[in-house]
Amino acid sequence: MESQMSSGNKVNGVMVEGGGARSSSSSVRAGDLVLRVLALVLTLTAAILMGVDKQTKVVPVVVSPNLPPLNVPVTAKSHYLSAFV
């Protein structure tokens, strides 16, 4: 009786065809590829922005209470970020 069955798997007495899993795995691979490419693009974009971005803020420095404050422009650099410490 076993020799008369076609190619397939028997699970709990029920024949299961093997071809159905292949089509869904290729769609999983395509989705996986899209997510990997998206992650790569976003990572490169973030790295480029971190490298070229400069934040400048004008900080008032008080030398003496009798004198007006000196406005000094200060530029933040990427190595000042706490994530890289």
N, C-alpha and C positions, 0 to 999 in steps of 0.2 A: 504494500500500500504506500509506503514511503517513497518507493522508486517511481511511482506514477505521478507524484506531485511536481509541478513546474518549479522553476527557480524562484525562490522566495523564502521568507523566514516564517516559522510557525511560532506564534506567541500565544500561550494559553489556549491552544487548540484552534486558533484562528490564523489563516494565512495572511501575511503582511507583505505587500509588494515592496521591493527595494528601491524602485525608481523615484518615488515621491520625495525622498530626502535630498536628492541631488539638486533639484530645482530650487528648493528653499535655501540650500547651503550656498548656491551661487548668488542669490539675492542678499544673503548675509555677508558674503565676501564683498559685494559691491557697496553695501552700506558701510562696512568696515573700512573700505578704501576711502570712501567719501569722508568719513570722520577723521581718518588719519591725515588726509590731505588738508582738511580744514584746520586740524590742530597744528600742523606744520606751518601753514600760512599765518595763522594767528600768533604763533610763537615768534616767527620771524618779524612780523609787524610790531609786536611788543618790544622785541630786542632793538629794532631800528629806532622806534620812538624813544626808548630809554637812552639810546646813545646820542641822539641829536636834540633832545628836549632840554631846554634851559629855562629855569624859572628865575626871574629877577624880581626882587622886592626892595622897595625903598624903606630903609630903617632909619628912624630919627635917633641920632646919638647926642645925648646931652653932656656937654663938656663941663659946663658950669650953669648953675641955676639962673645966673644973671644974663647969660647969653642965649640967643635962640638956638634950637637944636640943629645939628648938621644932618642933612639928608644924605645918607650913603647908600648907593645901590649895591645890593648883595645878590650874587648869583648862586643858586643851589646847583650842586653837581650830583650825578647819579651815584657816586660812591658815598654820598652822605645819607643814603637811604638805609633804614634800619634792617631791611631784608637782606642786605649784603654784609652785615656785621657778623 
